[in-house]
Amino acid sequence: MEMRKHLESVGGETGYSWLYKATVINGGVRATVTILVISLSAGFFAWYTRSGNDASPDSIVGLVYATIGTILLLLAATRFSKRRRVHRNRTIGGLRSALGWHMCFALMGLAFLAMHSFGEFNPRSGTYALYGMIALVISGLVGRVLDRIIPRLIAGEAHRALNTEGDDRIETISQKLQAIVGHNTQNIQGFTTPAGNKQAAASTAQNSLLPVALGQGQGQGQVKAWREQTLHTPWDLAYISLESTPQELGRDGQYRFVPDKKSGLTRPGALMPGTEEHISELEEIRQAMRHEIFYRYITRYWRTFHILLALLTVGLLVWHIVYALQLLLPTIIH
Amino acid sequence: MFKNNTHQQSVRLHKTGPQIAQELHACIGCNECLLACPALGESLTIDVLNRETLGGAISRPVAQFARACYQCGACVSPCPVGLHRDAMMMWLKVRLLRTGWEE
């Protein structure tokens, strides 16, 4: 709330709504041209079919529709791709404009090719090419919707994985866990190993994951070294130890702590207060990162799918053109 | 966390605030990322974008650009110093999202 007030007080923008309004240079011009071209061609199509003329894909009008549709499709396929790859004469916003025209050309091309069919879906090659074109345009439109939705979802997951200062929450929580383990380890160091249990103490000392303060015969410097080593041990390694605890080591001694079965201390993590919460937070962040990766894969593979579909459609179109020319050329020659 | 997983390594995750600040300080302001961007719809200078990404108020053009960015990664390869503008834009998105949720 404070951040928002601060940003508003200095004239800043706030919020990231799903329905944000994108600023597009010449977006209105492109939309007008597309609507106008489709409307005019559709109007002509309606007049032509009602006036009893030859309404077949291989009629003159049908072939004109096919030619214009193919040119528009090729423009949609090549113009944006070329603009992306060629670095010369680039301007800010130029690629956005090219992307806009890519969509406009695709929509106009689909409209022209649909009109070229005149509702005849008998020739397999042409029908497949048209279906490929429809699928391609739909995949492009779905891709644009995903481009709007997915980045916001990723931002949501990134927000979950970062704290308010922008630091990695995993690191912060790991440090807290390490502090808890370090604190508990220091408490455990309060237990003294009986002098008669030197072998067990040596075994524990070799392990170094859960060190105990050594009793007689060990110098202060070594105890300090153990302590330093303990504090630098990663929390997960320090927490999960298969070695005997000091309580178990002290079986032969005076003290062994065994909580009552009904006691709250038997709950998992009761002897490590705060650990469970931190571990569940870690799991939550892990999940957020998994989601983020998943969303990124969706956008990446959807683009690949769109490109593959475009290649397939171009292939079907070439097949259809070759097939149509085989039928048309003998008629034209004779 | 995912560093050991080679399959997931190919997908880059978001960056932290300090990492973003480090990248912004390394930016040489050549504008290549903005020229390669298919989401940028209006004229914007790199110094304004960098300054507002780092902190403070987010102006309308920068906010609109941040919302329009769809993380295609086209800005990454042209950068002569190998910075990740997409990660910086994600940081801006997170900032905008947080201010929105606080309302």
Interface residues (C-beta under 8 A of the other chain):
Chain A: M1 M3 R4 H6 L7 V10 G11 G12 E13 T14 G15 Y16 S17 Y20 K21 A22 T23 V24 I25 G27 R84 H87 R90 T91 I92 G93 G94 L95 R96 A98 L99 D147 R148 I150 P151 R152 I154 A155 G156 E157 A158 H159 A161 L162 T164 E165 G166 D167 D168 I170 R286 M289 E292 I293 R296 Y297 T299 R300 R303
Chain B: M1 F2 Q8 V11 R12 L13 H14 T16 G17 P18 I20 N31 L34 L35 A36 C37 P38 A39 L40 G41 E42 S43 L44 G56 A57 I58 S59 R60 P61 V62 A63 Q64 A66 R67 A68 C69 Y70 Q71 C72 A74 P78 M90 W91 K93 V94 L96 L97 R98 T99 G100 E102 E103
